[in-house]
Amino acid sequence: MLTVKNLEVSYGAIRAVHGITLNVEAGELVTLIGNNGAGKTSTLKAITGVISNVKGSVELNGENITKMPSDKIAAKKMAMVPEGRRVFAGMNVRENLEMGAYLRRDSEVQQDMEKVFTLFPVLKERLKQQAGTLSGGEQQMLAIGRAIMAKPQIILMDEPSLGLAPIVVESIFESIKNINLQGIPILMVEQNVFLALNVADRGYVMENGVIAVEGMSQDLLQNEMVQRVYLGMED
């Protein structure tokens, strides 16, 4: 579904990502974990075409999309849930969801909106409410719902737990797992390593712009380095 090979990302003379390789297969939920500054968000920006100063290759369903403009990538059904939600604050909930479907010309838009309401019933109650007045958790639900409205082949998520209360985070992660179980592949960047590995099939641990370790999620949860550095477990 998504294949990234030898990806390098630079900001001027500073290289943020040092030739990483990763992939997401059809139906998988894969997480990219690591501390702040590891290069996770830069990786997502390179994949989605937000930044173009990259080397290596990015393929979506076998098609090379490296350095393709972000609007062209979005048209190929790659949806992004950005860090910090970035909902359209002055628009209401319905308008935000409709923006997710703005490239669609099929007849199933309303049907998919109902799927979003099934996943996040509170959004149906807030249809006419301005997105900027929603709580942080509700805005995150809206950002995820907006991505679903694109009828994506794959969803990329950047720090879905950021700034949310623990009880809300658990609900969001349960929803992410449910979305994946519907057959939508997901690549999720996340700092909450424990929760991320508990919902993902596989994981990549990123440190200082490189992949330090990778594997099945349950194996990573038992990995000594992951336990010590990211889970706060001592020998």
N, C-alpha and C positions, 0 to 999 in steps of 0.2 A: 504493500500500500504506500508506504513512505520509506525512502532509502536515502540516507545522508552519508556521503563518503568523503573522508579527508577534508572536512569543513574547517576553513580558517576564516576568522572575522577580525578585522582591524579597524581601529579608530585612529586615523593618522598613523603615527609611528608605533602606537600601542596595539599589540595583538591580544585580543580578549579570548579567542578560541583557537586552539592549536591543533588543527587537523583531526577532529573527532569523527568517528563513524558510528552510526546507530541506525536502527530500523524499527518500523512498526508494521506488523503483519495485519492482514484483514481480521477484524474482530477483536484485536488486542487492546488492552489498556496498559500503556507503558509509561513509567514515570522517570523523570530526569531530576535527580535530587542533588543537594549540595548547599553549601553556605552562600551568603551574599558575596557577590563578586566572583563567583566560580565560573561564570560565562553562560549560565542557563538561559537568561532572557535574551542575551545576544544571539544564542543559537536559534531561539524561536523567531527573532526578528529577521535573521538570515533566511530561515526556511520560508517565512511568509512574505519575503521581498521588501520588508520595511527598510532594511539597509542593503546596500548593493556592493560594498567594499569587501567582497568575499572571494575565497578560492575553494576549490573542491566542487562537489556536485550535490544537487538535491533533486530527487526524482519522485514524482507522484504517479502511481500506477504505471511506472515504466517510462513516463515522459519527463524529460529534463526541464525543470522549472527554475534552474539556478539563475539568479539575477533577473528573473521575470518580474515586472512591476506588480505590486501588491494587489491592484485591482484585477489584473489578469489572473493572478493566483486565486483570488476569491471567486472568480467566475468559474474556476475549475472545482469548486465545491470544497475548498479548504476553509473552514471556519475558525475564527480565533476568539477566545475569551481572554481579553487582555488583563494584565495586572492592574489592580485598582478599579475594576469593573468598567469604567468609562462609558456609562450609559449616557444617553442624550438627556441631560438634566431638565431641559425646558420642554421636552415632549412627554406625553403621558405614556403609560405602560403599553397600551395598544399600539401607539405610534412607534415605540421602540421595537416591538416585536415585528411590526410591518417593515421596519427598516432592515431587519435581518433577512427578509424575503424579497428585497427590492430587485434582485437580479432574476427572480423566478418568473416564469411565464406559464406554469402549469396550473391545474385546477384544484390542487390539494393544499393550498395555503391555509385556508380556514381549518381544514382537517388537522394540519400540523399544529396550528395554534391551540386546538383543543387538546392535543397531546401534551403541549407545554402546560396547559392548565391542569391536566391530570397529574403531571409531575410536580407542579408548584401551584396548588389551589389558591394560595394567597394572591397570586398575580391576577386571577380572574376577579377577585374582590377589589383589586386596585386599578382596574382597567383605565379609568379616567383620571387617575392620580398622576401628578407630575413625577417623573422618575427621580428627580433631585430631592424629593421629599420622602422617599422610601428609606427604610433602615438599611444598614450596610448589608445585612443578610438578604433582604429583599432585592437590593440592587444586584447582588451576585446571582440570585435566581434569575433576574431579568436578563443579565448578561449571558448566562448560559442558555436561557430560553431564546434569546435573539440569535445565538449561534445555531440552535436546533432549527429555527425558522429558515435557515439557509438551505435546509435539506442536504447537509454536508456528507461528503465521502469520508472525511476525517475532521476531528475537532482538536485544536491545540489549546491548552489552558495554561495560563501563567499565574501561579500563586493563588489558586481559588480560595485558600483559607486566610489570606492576608487581612488582618484587622478585624476578624470576626470572633465573636464569643465562642468558647469551646462547644457549647450545645448546638450552636448554629453550624459550626464546622462539621460536626458529625452528621447533621442532616444534609449538608451540601455534598459531603463525600458519599453518602448513601445514594443521593440522586445521581451523582457522577457514575457510580457503579451501575445503576439502573439504566442509564443512557447507553452505557457500553454493552449491557446485556441485550439491548435492542439491536445490536449488530454494528454500532457506530464505533470505529477505532478512535482511540484517544491517546494523544501524547500530552502528558501533564507535567509541568514544572512545579515543584513544590518543596517548601522548606520543612514542612511537618513530615519528617521521614517516616515515623511510625504509621501514621494514618495512610500516607501515600503507598507504602509497601503493603499495607493490609488490604487495599482495594485493587492494586495493580497486579498484572500477570508477571511482568518483568520490570527491572529497574536498571538505570545507569547512574552511577555516583560520579559527579563531576567536581573536580578540584583544580583550581588555577588554570582553567581553560582546557583541561584534558579529562578523558574518562579514566578514573582511577580504578574502578571495579564495576563489573556488570554481572547480571545473572537473574535467575528466577527470584521473585520477591521473597519467598519464604527462605531461600538460601541466603539472601542479603540480610534478612532479619537475624540470621544466625552468624553472620560474618563478624569476626572479632573487631575489625577496624570500624565497621558500621556501628556496631554496638557501643564501642568506646567513644568515637568521635561524634556520632549523630544521635545516639539514643541515650547517652549519658550513663552507660553501664560500665562499672568497674570490674576488673578481674577478681 
